[in-house]
Amino acid sequence: MNETTDPVKAAQSCLAGSDPVALLRIYQFEDDVEAHDDALQKRLRSDFSESFFEVANVLDGAFGPRTELDVEDDLEMIPLCGVFHAASWNVDGTGLFLAAAHEDRETPLLLIVGVET
């Protein structure tokens, strides 16, 4: 987890209407060689998965129990492709979500929090 980004503050900012999404963590590949390193891809996905569940637990503490979302379904509330972990919370009638995504080898890995728009 990025130590400089407080997931609860980021979520509260999204809920307050500042921005519909907040980036919690990103990994941008330096070049094609790095993007096609299978071992690195596997480590990063595992690391982002761990970060996802750490942040989800923090958000559970602030907003109550999460609903795990089936990433095989159409996740209309999440404006990302390549979502591999997703969860949501209903906060006073607003859908809050957390997602980890990686669309393709060359694209960044992302961990974001946001609200349904």
Buried (B, 14 or more C-beta within 10 A) or exposed (E): BEEEBBBBEBBBBBBEEEEEBBBBBEBEBEEEEBBEBEEBBEEBBEBBBEBBEEBBEBBEEBBEEBEEBEBEEEBEBBBBEBBBBBBBBEBEEEBBBBBBBBEEEEBBBBBBBBBBE
